[in-house]
């Protein structure tokens, strides 16, 4: 691995983390037009699904041309199931949560999913819970408690409901991450991503069709849905994958700690959300806790798969 390739890896990862950070901003701006989580989720997927379909078909044709065997129907089915879970149900909980809470709090809560990976992995896969994991968990949730405590007086039950929904998103996404590892190894990162994202899109479209059925939206809403699909979904996926191809997963995870910081800055500048000293302290603790966990986990030589929802 040359120094130039590593620089490309760092740059692509930083760009991917920054682009992922814009998701909540696009959603909040769209909610100014219409407060409808399933409609925004549906249009995000309508715009992004054709791209992932083309990528998936290209990968299948490439594998056939190179004489490589395609993944078994079981692997393909499991990849689709994790897409329903991680990019369908999980994304719905995230979008719905943003109906109730600020973009800043949403990103901080969602950013805790690596800790859920640790705890669910211990229960499901009999993985060890480490001392550094417990320390990181304490620091992270102390920070969340501070931000949550600041937001509750003004938001009331809306803050509680929204935070619970985004916590549900973090938990379901953590489960998806744990299930995805073996399928990524079997199907490859590109094909797995295409299948899981397309399956998640099917879930989102079906959910809105059943719950509402009306896909009409204002031009501004559609433009924001397109922006969310391209700049906060498709492009960052490829940037992060490009980073993973050039640098370690631990390096990708560390650079991804930029994500909540960028979201907070954009929320203050674009959405005019308030940002107090208590918010700053809580946010710093959340980022520090997750960054410490990632750093300590990298030293334990147990690689992690890092994606975003």
N, C-alpha and C positions, 0 to 999 in steps of 0.2 A: 504494500500500500504506500503510494508516494505521498509526499507532503501536500502536493496540489490536490490529490484526490480527497485527502482528509479535510482540506479547506473547503472543497466543494460540499463534502458531507456536513460540515458544521454550518455552512451557509444555507444549504437546503433545509436542514432541520430547523434552524432559526426562522427561516421564512415560513415553513410549514406551521410551526408553533404560533407565529404571529397571525397567519391567515386563519388558523383554527380559532383564535381569540376573537375574531370578528363575528362569529356565529350569533352570539347573544345580542350583539348590536343590531345586526340585520333583523333578528326576530323582534326585538323591542321596537324598532322603527316601524316594522310591519304592523305591530299591534296598535300603533297610533292610527292606522287605517281601519283595522278590524281586529278585535280581540278574539282570535280563533286559532288555537294551537294546532288542531288537526288540519285546518286549511293550509296554514303555513307549512306544516310538515309535508302535506300532500304535494304542494307545488315545488318544494325543495326537491322531492324525489322525482316528480315528473320531469324536471329539468336535468337531473343528474343520472337517472336510470339509463337513458339511451347511451350515455358515454360509457358507463360500466358494462352495459351489454356488448357494445362494440369491442371493448377491451377484453372481455371474457372470451368472445368468439375469436378474436385475433390470437389469444393465448392458446386456445384449443387447436386452431389451425397450425400454429407454430409447433406445438407439441407433436401433432400428427406428421408434420413435414420432417421433423427431426427424429421421428420414430420412437418418441417417448410415450409410454403408456399413460392413458388418462386416469385420473383418480377413480376409485371404485364408486358405484352408486351410493354405497353407505357413506363414504367420505363427502360426496357431493350433497347428499341429504342432510348430513350433520352440519356442513358449511352453511346451507340454506337455513337450518334451524337456528344456528348462532346469529345469523343475520336478522331473523325475526326477533330474536331476543335482544341483541346488542344494538342494532340499527333501526329496529321497529319499536318494540315495547319500551326499551330504554330511552330512545329518542323522544317518544311521546311523553314520557314522564318528565323529561328535561324541558321540552317545549311548554308543556302544561304548567310546570313549576314557574316558568318565566311569566305566566299570566299574573302571578302573585308576588314575586320578589324581584329585587334589583338584579341587573346583569352582574354586578360585582359579587353579591352573595351567591348567586347561582354558580359562578365560575369557581369560587372558593370551595363550595360544597362538592361540586363535581370533581374537583382536583384531588379529593381524598380517596378516589377509587383504588389507587395502589395499596392502601392500607386494608381495604376490603378484600383485595386479592390475597393479602397475607392471611387474614382471619378465615376467609372462606376456603382458601387452600389448606389451612390447618384442619378444618372440619371435614372437607370433602376428599382431599388428596393426602391427608395425614402428613402434611408438611409441618416443619417446626415453626413455632412462633419465637422469634428471636428477641433478645433484650433490646437491640437497637430499634426493632420494630415497635416495641411497647413504648420506648422513649419518644419515637417519632409520632406515635399515635397520641400520646399525652400532649406534646407540644402543638400538634396540628389541631386537635379538638379544643384545646385551650384557646387558640386563636379563633376558631369558629365560634366558640361560646361568647367571646368578646364581641365579634361582629354581629352575631345573632342577638345578643343582649342589647346592642345599640339599635337594631332594626325593629325589635318587637314592640317597643312603646309606640312607634309611629305606624307600624304595619299591623299590629295585633294578630288576629287569627290568620290573616292572609300570609304573614311571614311564616307562621308555623306550618300552614298547609303547603306553601310553596317550598319551604325547606325540606319537608317530609317527602314531597314528590321528587325533588332533585336527589335526595338521599336514596330513594328507590331507584333512580336512574343510575347512580354510582354503584349500587349493589348489583343490579342486573348487568351492567356493563362489566363489572369485575368477574361475574360468573361467565360472561361471554369470553373474556380474555383467557380465563383458565381453560375453557373448553377449546379455544381456538388454537392453542399451541400445537397440539398433535396434528390438527388439520392443515395448518400452515406448512408443517414439515412434509405432509403427504401431498398436498395440492400445489404448494408454492404460494408465496405471498401475493403475487399479482392475481392469479386465478381465484384464490380464496377471497381476496378483497372484492373482486368483481361479483362473485356469486353471493357473498354475504350482503353486500350493499344492495344488489338488485333484489334479493329476497326481503331485505328490510324495507325497500321501497314498495313492494307488493303489500306488505303488512300495513304501511302507512296509507296507501291508497284505499285499501279495503276498509280500514278503520274510519276514514273520513266518509267513504261512501255509505257505510252502515250508520254512522252517528249523525251525519248531516245530509250528505247527498248532493249538496250544492257546491260546485267547484268555481262558481263565478267570483271574480275579485276585481278590484280597481287596478288600473294600470300601474300605479305606484306600488301596490302590494305585489303584483306580478314581477316588477323589476327587482324588488327586494328579495323575492323568492328566488329569482334567477341569480342574484348576487350571492345569496346564501348557498345555492347549489354549486356555483362555480368557485367562488373565492373562499368559502368556508367548508366545502365538502370535497370536491374533486381535486382541485389544485393542492391543498394541504396533504391529502392522502398520498399523492405522488411525490410531493416534496419529502414527506417523512419516510416513505419507502426508499426514495433516492438517498436519503441520509443513512438509513439502515444498511444500504448496500455498501456504504463507504466507511462508516464508523461504527463503534460498538453500540449495542442497545442501551448500555449504561450512559454513554455520552449523549445519546438521543434523549434519554429520560432527564438528564441534568439540564440540557438546553431547553427542554419542554417546560421547565419551571418559569420560563418567560411568559407562558400563556396567561396565567391569571393577572400578572402585572400589566400586560398589554390590555387585557379586557378592562381592568380597573381604569387605566388611563383613558381608553376610548369611551368608557361609560361616563366618565366625568366630563370629557371634552365634547362628546357628541350628544349624549343623552342628558347632560346637565344633572347627573346624579350627585348627591352630596357625598363628601368624603372627609370624615373627621379624623382627629388624632387617634381615637379609639379604633376606627376602621383601619387606619394605617398600621397600628400595633397588631391587631388581629390578623390582618392580611400578611404581615411580615412573619408572624408565627406559623401560619398555615404553609406559606412557601418554604420557610426554614425547616419545618417538620418533614415535609415531603422531600425536599432536597437532601436532608440528612439521611432519610430512609434510603433514597436512591443511591447516594454515595456509599453508605455502609453496605447496602446489598451488593453493589458492584465489587466491593472488596472481598465479599464472601464467595465470589466467582460463581454466582448462580444467575445466569442471564435471564432477563425478563423481556417479554414482548410488549412494546409500547405502541399504542394507537390512541385515537381520540374518537369521541362520539359526535 
